Each structure stands twice: as C-alpha cells, then as structure tokens.
Amino acid sequence: MISKNPRIGFIGFGEVAYHFSEGLKEDGIQEILAYDKNAKEITKGEIVRRRVRQAGVELVPGLRQLADRSDVIISAVWGSAALKVAGKCASLVKAGQFYCDINNTAPSVKTQGAEMLNAKGAKYVDLALFVAPDRDRHRSFMLASGDGARPLKRIMAPYGMSPEVVTGGAGRATTIKTLANIYYKGIQALCLELAISAWKVGIDPQLLAPLVIKPVELLPKDGEMAFWIIRGILHAERKAAELESIIKAVREWGVKPIMLDATRKRLKTVSDYGLKSYLKGDGRKGGDSALLKALGKAQKKGRNER
C-alpha cells in the first residue's frame, strides 16, 4: 500500500534525478532516497554526494536498500544500462511498487523492462522526458505509458508531477519521443550545416534567422509539421532537383553537405512514391486521413529502403 506521502527512490543521481528531487522536496515529498554506483568514486562520487546534500536526499548503499524503502522507483541511469538495472530490480521489487523508467533508450528496452517488472507484480511506467529539467524540474513536460502510468499520475499530481498519459503499453511514450527526436536532432544538424556554410562565405548566421522562419511565421505552431510534409509531397521532385545546385555551391565553399545530400535523397525517394494523387492543390484532399493514407502508401513502397 502506497503511503499518503510516497517515498521516492532514484537509481542514478545525475541531472534529472537532482532537479526532480529539488522540486519534489519543495512540493511536499518528505522522503527521497538515491542509489548511484559512482557515489564512492573520488571525482564522480563528489559530484553525486554534493547533489544529494543540496537536494536533501538520503544516499543508500545499494539497490536492495532502495527497493525495500521506496514506493516509487525512478530509474535515471544511462540508456545503455537501463535494461540491466530493470533486470536487477525485478528480483527486488514488491507487488504494488511503481518502477518508472525515464531513461533515453529504445522503446523495445522499455517493453522488455515492463515484462520483467510486471511479472513480479510491480507497476511499470515508461516515462519520456521532452525537455531539460533544470527549469521546471519534476513539472517538466513528460509522456507516460504502461500499466502504472495513470495510477502514478494520481499519486504524484498533488506534488506537481503530472505526466501526460498516452494510451498503449510500455514503450509507447518512448516511441513518440523517438519519433519527435527525428525532428529535433535533424534540425540541430541542419542548423549546424547552415552555420558552417554561412561562416565559410562570411555571412553572420543571425542574419539568416528571420529568413528561416518566414515560410511558417503565420502558421500556428502545431501546423508547421503538416505544412512541411504537404509541401514536401507536392514539390518533392522539383526541390530534389533544386538541391543539386545548392549542394554544388556548398561543396565549392569547402563544406561537406552531409544533411543536404541526405535531404536530396529523401525528397527524391518521396517523389518516386507518386503521392500527389492523395493531395489536391496546396491543401489536403479529405483532411488528415488522406495524408495518413499517403504516408502509409509511402511506407509500403519504401519497405525495401536500406
């Protein structure tokens, strides 16, 4: 039975655990425990111990002690260690405990972790954190899925931690984050390629900033992605051809056009799908369903992509 004031246990006490702990303490959580394998090391250990002191958290010597005393366990380790930690905890948890995996890892890792923890009676929560937690801490925007997602939200909402629950099992929240990261990471790489190219020709990248947002500045934020997808389908062939001259110029400036070349290949592939029949003019024919059908057709035609 979860106590009225849940006891929180963090596995790994890096940035996420530290900022979450500070916020949870301020919002009324009385007992927070932490286990970090680096706590006894000289350099890394000092960072962990300092954060623990600052956040008012109790450092415990092992996973067993943390599992024995926690109502809600939050795994915040490196993604490469997430499944191993879940497996160790599966032998320690009690029925009714919550195990929340907030690690950046593959959706399949969350699914496998849920299978191991659920088999022991624990409630598994796949947490996907979308922003750095240094500002909003435990109130940062998160998605949650898995059998423990809704119960966790009910328990933690009074203390400010209220992830948005998405339907589907463990791995669903992380799948959505993985998809969003295609955009986030792609934008970062494109901006870097743009900045390097601008520097090569003596143009301040800040002069380009307003031009970059011009095509979408009048659109609502949630309409930008649809705009680029529709325009991409409608004009893929022409834009792929236009990129040839852009790529040539960038090469002449001494920059390797990694992102531009990949963009040309993607647009050429989409052009080969022949999806214009699903769209009419510059808008959608039949609303979002037509766009989804178009993308579904693209997926089928592109299943042999390497």
C-alpha positions in Angstrom: 0.0 0.0 0.0 1.4 3.4 -1.1 1.8 5.8 1.8 -0.1 9.1 1.7 3.3 10.8 1.2 5.0 8.4 -1.3 8.7 7.6 -0.7 10.7 8.2 -3.9 13.8 6.2 -4.8 16.1 7.3 -7.6 18.5 4.9 -9.3 21.3 7.1 -10.6 21.6 10.7 -9.3 22.5 12.8 -12.4 20.9 15.9 -13.7 17.4 14.5 -14.0 17.3 13.0 -10.5 18.9 16.0 -8.9 16.5 18.5 -10.4 13.4 16.3 -9.9 14.4 15.8 -6.2 14.8 19.5 -5.5 11.3 20.2 -7.0 9.6 17.3 -5.3 11.1 18.3 -1.9 9.8 21.8 -2.4 6.3 20.5 -3.3 6.0 18.3 -0.2 7.6 14.9 -0.8 9.2 14.1 2.6 11.5 11.1 1.8 13.7 10.7 -1.2 16.3 8.1 -1.5 19.1 7.6 -4.1 21.5 4.9 -5.2 24.3 5.8 -7.5 27.1 3.3 -8.3 29.5 6.2 -8.7 28.9 7.6 -5.2 32.1 6.1 -3.8 34.4 7.2 -6.5 36.6 10.2 -5.9 35.7 12.6 -8.8 32.3 11.4 -9.9 31.4 10.5 -6.4 32.0 14.0 -5.1 29.5 15.4 -7.7 26.9 12.8 -6.6 27.4 13.4 -2.9 27.2 17.2 -3.3 23.9 17.0 -5.3 22.5 14.6 -2.7 23.3 17.1 0.1 21.9 20.1 -1.8 18.6 18.3 -2.6 18.1 16.9 0.9 18.2 13.3 -0.4 19.4 10.2 1.5 22.1 8.2 -0.2 21.7 4.4 0.3 24.5 1.8 -0.4 22.7 -0.5 -2.7 19.6 -1.3 -4.9 18.2 -3.6 -2.3 18.0 -0.9 0.4 16.5 1.5 -2.1 13.8 -1.1 -3.3 13.0 -2.0 0.3 12.2 1.6 1.3 10.7 3.1 -1.9 7.1 3.3 -3.1 8.1 4.8 -6.4 11.4 3.8 -8.0 12.7 6.0 -10.8 15.5 4.7 -13.0 17.6 7.6 -14.3 20.7 5.9 -15.5 22.5 5.9 -18.9 20.2 4.3 -21.6 22.8 1.6 -22.2 22.3 0.4 -18.6 18.5 0.7 -18.4 17.6 -2.9 -19.2 20.3 -4.3 -16.9 19.1 -2.1 -14.0 15.5 -3.2 -14.7 16.5 -6.8 -14.5 18.3 -6.4 -11.2 15.3 -4.5 -9.7 12.9 -7.3 -10.9 14.4 -9.5 -8.3 14.0 -6.9 -5.6 10.6 -5.2 -6.1 7.4 -6.0 -4.2 3.9 -6.2 -5.7 2.3 -2.8 -5.9 5.5 -0.8 -6.2 6.0 1.6 -9.1 9.0 1.3 -11.4 9.4 4.3 -13.6 12.0 4.2 -16.4 12.8 7.7 -17.6 16.0 6.7 -19.5 16.8 7.7 -23.1 16.7 4.3 -24.7 14.9 2.3 -27.3 11.2 1.6 -27.0 11.9 -2.2 -27.1 14.0 -1.8 -23.9 11.0 -0.3 -22.1 8.8 -3.2 -23.3 11.3 -5.8 -22.1 11.7 -4.0 -18.8 7.9 -3.9 -18.3 7.7 -7.6 -18.9 10.3 -8.4 -16.2 8.8 -5.9 -13.6 5.2 -6.7 -14.3 5.9 -10.4 -13.8 6.9 -9.5 -10.2 3.7 -7.5 -9.6 5.3 -4.1 -10.0 3.5 -1.3 -11.9 5.7 -0.2 -14.8 5.8 3.3 -16.1 7.5 4.3 -19.3 8.4 8.0 -18.8 9.5 10.1 -21.7 11.0 13.5 -20.7 10.9 16.0 -23.6 12.8 19.0 -22.1 15.8 19.6 -19.9 14.6 19.6 -16.3 16.8 22.4 -14.9 14.0 24.9 -15.1 10.6 23.1 -14.4 12.2 20.1 -12.7 9.6 17.4 -11.9 6.9 19.6 -13.5 8.7 19.3 -16.9 6.7 18.0 -19.9 6.6 14.2 -19.9 4.6 11.5 -21.5 3.8 8.3 -19.6 2.6 4.9 -20.7 2.4 1.4 -19.3 0.1 -0.2 -16.7 1.3 2.1 -13.9 1.0 5.4 -15.8 -2.4 6.5 -14.7 -2.1 5.4 -11.1 1.3 7.1 -10.9 -0.2 10.3 -12.1 -3.0 10.2 -9.5 -0.4 9.6 -6.7 2.1 12.2 -7.9 -0.1 15.0 -9.2 -0.6 16.6 -5.7 3.1 17.0 -5.7 3.4 18.7 -9.1 4.5 15.7 -11.1 1.8 15.1 -13.7 2.9 13.5 -16.9 0.5 13.3 -19.8 -0.7 9.7 -20.1 -0.8 8.2 -23.6 -2.7 5.0 -24.5 -0.7 1.9 -25.2 1.7 -0.2 -23.2 5.2 0.4 -22.0 7.3 1.7 -24.9 4.6 3.8 -26.3 5.7 7.1 -24.7 9.3 6.4 -25.7 8.2 5.6 -29.3 6.6 9.1 -29.5 9.7 10.7 -28.1 11.9 8.7 -30.6 9.8 10.0 -33.5 10.0 13.6 -32.2 13.8 13.2 -32.0 13.9 12.6 -35.7 12.9 16.3 -36.0 14.8 17.6 -33.0 18.1 16.0 -34.0 17.6 16.7 -37.7 17.0 20.4 -37.0 20.2 20.6 -34.9 22.3 19.0 -37.7 20.7 21.2 -40.4 21.4 24.4 -38.3 25.0 23.3 -37.8 25.4 22.7 -41.5 23.8 26.1 -42.2 26.1 27.9 -39.7 29.3 26.3 -41.0 28.3 27.2 -44.6 27.5 30.8 -43.6 30.8 31.1 -41.8 32.6 29.9 -44.9 31.2 32.7 -47.0 31.4 35.4 -44.4 27.7 35.7 -43.6 26.5 36.1 -40.0 24.1 33.2 -39.3 22.0 35.6 -37.2 21.1 37.4 -40.4 19.5 34.2 -41.7 17.4 33.5 -38.6 14.4 35.6 -39.6 14.5 34.1 -43.1 14.4 30.5 -41.8 11.1 31.1 -40.0 9.5 33.2 -42.9 7.6 30.3 -44.5 5.8 29.3 -41.3 5.7 32.5 -39.2 2.0 33.0 -39.7 1.1 29.4 -39.1 0.0 28.1 -35.6 2.9 26.1 -34.1 1.0 22.8 -34.3 0.6 23.3 -38.1 4.2 23.6 -39.0 4.9 19.9 -39.4 1.8 19.3 -41.6 2.9 22.3 -43.8 6.4 20.8 -44.4 5.0 17.3 -45.1 2.4 18.5 -47.5 4.8 20.9 -49.3 7.4 18.1 -49.4 5.0 15.7 -51.1 3.7 18.2 -53.6 7.1 19.6 -54.6 9.5 16.8 -53.8 10.7 16.3 -57.4 11.4 20.0 -58.0 13.0 20.5 -54.6 15.3 17.5 -55.1 16.4 18.9 -58.4 17.0 22.4 -56.9 19.2 20.8 -54.2 21.7 19.7 -56.8 22.8 23.3 -57.4 22.8 24.1 -53.6 24.9 21.1 -52.9 27.3 22.1 -55.7 27.7 25.6 -54.1 28.2 24.3 -50.6 30.9 21.9 -51.8 32.6 24.8 -53.6 32.7 26.6 -50.2 34.6 23.7 -48.7 31.7 22.3 -46.7 30.7 18.6 -46.9 26.9 18.7 -47.5 26.0 15.8 -45.3 22.5 16.9 -44.4 21.8 18.5 -47.8 22.7 15.3 -49.6 20.5 13.2 -47.3 17.7 15.7 -47.8 18.0 15.4 -51.6 17.9 11.6 -51.3 14.8 11.7 -49.1 12.9 14.1 -51.4 13.9 12.0 -54.5 12.5 8.9 -52.8 9.3 10.6 -51.8 8.9 11.9 -55.4 9.3 8.3 -56.7 6.4 7.2 -54.4 4.0 9.3 -56.5 1.8 10.6 -53.7 0.4 13.7 -55.3 -2.8 11.9 -56.1 -3.6 12.0 -52.4 -3.3 15.7 -52.2 -5.2 18.4 -54.1 -3.7 21.8 -54.9 -1.7 23.1 -52.0 -4.0 21.6 -49.4 -5.2 18.2 -48.3 -7.9 16.3 -50.1 -10.1 14.6 -47.5 -8.3 16.0 -44.5 -5.8 14.3 -42.3 -6.9 10.8 -43.3 -5.8 11.4 -46.9 -2.4 12.5 -45.7 -2.1 9.4 -43.4 -3.1 7.2 -46.3 -0.4 8.8 -48.4 2.2 8.3 -45.8 1.0 4.7 -45.4 1.4 4.1 -49.1 4.9 5.6 -48.9 5.8 3.2 -46.1 4.7 0.2 -48.2 6.6 1.4 -51.3 9.6 2.2 -49.2 9.8 -1.0 -47.2 12.9 -2.1 -49.1 14.8 1.0 -48.3 18.3 0.4 -46.8 
